Structures are given as structure tokens and as C-alpha cells.
Amino acid sequence: MHRLTQRARAFDRNHPLVWDVLVTGFFLTAAGIDILGGGWRNITENPDAPTWLLTILTLGFTLPLLWRRTRPFAVLLSMLPLAAANAWTGAGLQASLTLLVVTFNVALHTRLRTLLWSYALTLGPITVDAFRYPDEQGADQTFFPQATRLAMVAIVGISYRTRQEYLASLVERARQLEVERDQQAQLATAAERTRIAREMHDIIGHNLSVITSLADGGSYAAAKNPERAAQALTAIGTTSRQALGELRRLLDVLRTDPRGVEPSAAESPELEMAPQPSLTDLDQLIDGVRSAGLPVRTTIHGYATTLPPGRQLTVYRVIQEALTNTLKHGGPAATSTVSVSYENGGAVTVTVTDTGRGGGPHPNGTPGRGLTGMRERTALYGGTLESGPLPEHGWRVHLHLPEETPQ
């Protein structure tokens, strides 16, 4: 029944004229049968009412129903003179009951003030009907019952309208929730894409720089020192496998099974998810850079055991980017110094300097994605990042993450 009702309402919304014609035709047919069959004579006060009057009253009470939903108050005003004539002449046609239908539509489609005016105006013909023939039907048998019936129809119309407005508000609220959900999903997707792009840059940029340096060194050493060339090739293989593993772990976030199921570690052991790099991997990072030909001296104060994983990843990526830029732009004789100081409350200070040519990460004046990524990571924790050339030669990157705010 609910589905049938929904379909009927949908059809009415798309073809409102069909329902209006059917309703109007029903009341017109019923009123015509009442007149032609003589049924109106059973309740009339004036059985000698002329046929032309009955015809006008019948058409006037039924045909305007075509516009009862679009212009209900205007339809009511057009029927009131006919209702007064019906009561004054004593014809008493039952077609006047269509005033109840119009009153319902007034309550359903107009403001409360219009409904009150409609109710007050409709009481006029009822009053004429009650006091025109007081001997046959007094006010207690005509006025009060009809006034009460009219009020009940108005209340039903108001109740139905309130229910429609409530359902419409629920539908609108559901639509807004869907829009908000889609917007949140889009924002989350954009943020995730930015994070993935930043991680891709960190992984590819660093490891390719190391591989390039190792390949160049191996090609120079191949003729004079084959053993060193073999070591360079071994380091290239190790670095390549490490980069490939990190890329697989990262791209696995975007990979889904054709059936919509994400691969499990048991199904794809080579793609098993691993944690993000932390400061425990810093020695491995520096060893890889050293094997690429960049001498690195480290100084560490304090301990990073209580540092949250997010801050550890930020420190790791900043050091990785700074060393990668030195490999790219520092030149063959460059050296680098990494100083890390762990303070109380999660505060960290990192300074990475080099003795290279000082070209920096963007010698042409256009900031690269690496520097932008470092600044974005630093901003997540309210820190500061300074990057620029040293007075004589070389480059300096200084990171400071303040103490964590107590939750």
C-alpha cells in the first residue's frame, strides 16, 4: 500500500491536471445525478426551484474544483455567492458540500490568516441557511452542525499540511546530510592525495638521488677499482629494493581487488603493510646517503623514545629531504652535518647544513615540492622551518617543533 501510495503521489506531481479532472468529473456527475434523479427534492425547502437555477448552482459548485489546488481562496470566493443563493432560494443542493473540499485545500495550501478569513466568509451562507427558514430547521440543527463540520475539515487540512511539511523537512535534512557526507569524502580524498603525493616525492626523490650518485661513482670506479664498482652496484640494488618496497606499501592504499576487497597480507605477502619510517630508521637513512658518496656527520642530544610517531615522521622526512637536496645540488666535494636535539614535552630542534655550492632546493627561484612538503609537515605541529644559503657557501635547513599542547 505504501508503494502504491508513493506511485500515485508521484503520478499526481507529474500530471496534476489528470487528478483535478477526475475529482471535478466525479462531483459534477454526482451533482447531475442528484438533479436529474430528483434526489434533491428530498431535502429541499423549495421544490419549485427553476431548472436554470439548479443548473447554474450545479456547475458553479463543481467546475471551479479544477483550480482548487492552485487558487483555493479564489475558488472559495467564486462559490460563496452561489452558496448564499442556494440557501436563500431554499434549493438546498448537496453540491454545496464541495465548499468543504475547497476549505480543505485552503487549509492545505494557504496561510493561517487566509484560512481564518475563508472560515468567517463561509459562515455567511450557513447563517442564511439557518435563519431563512427557521420553522423547518433552526440554528441548532443547521448553523452549529455545519460550522462544526467546516471547522473539523479545516483542522484536518492543517494537520495534513503539518505532516507534509515535517516529512519535507526530514527529506531535506537527509539530502543535506548526503551533501555534507559527499563533501567530507571529497575533502578527505583531496587530503589523502596530497599526503600520497608528498610521500611519493620523499620516497622517489631521495632514493633516485642516491641511486644516481651511486651509479655515477660506480661508472668512475669501474676502470680503476672494480671492487668499488661492485659495491656501488650492490648499494644501488639495495636502495632500489627499499624504494620499491616503500612504493608498494604506499600504492597499496590505492589498490583494491576487482571485487571491491582489499588484498590481505596472506594473499599478497610482498605487499604487506609496514609502518611509516621513524627515527629508529635514521641511521639506515644516513648510511644510505654515505654510501652514495656524501659524508655525513651527526650530532644527537637527548632521546626520541617518547616522541609521537607523527613527529618522528616529520623529523625523518625533513632530514631526508635536506640530505637529498645536498646530493642533488651540493656538488662532488660537499659534506653535510645533521644536528638533532630532543627536548622536554616533545620539542625537537633539527639543523642540517652542508658545504656544497649553495644552489639550494630551488636554484631557479621556484619552490619545489620537497620544500613545500617540509613546510606542510612542520605546520601540522605548529613548528617553524627555515631554509636558505649560508653566508659563504653551503645550505642550511633548521626545523623546530614546539612542545606538545596538553589535551
Summary of the structure (lengths in Angstrom):
residues: 407
radius of gyration: 43.5
end to end distance: 54.6
largest distance: 134.4
contacts: 1197
relative contact order: 0.06
helix: 67%
strand: 8%
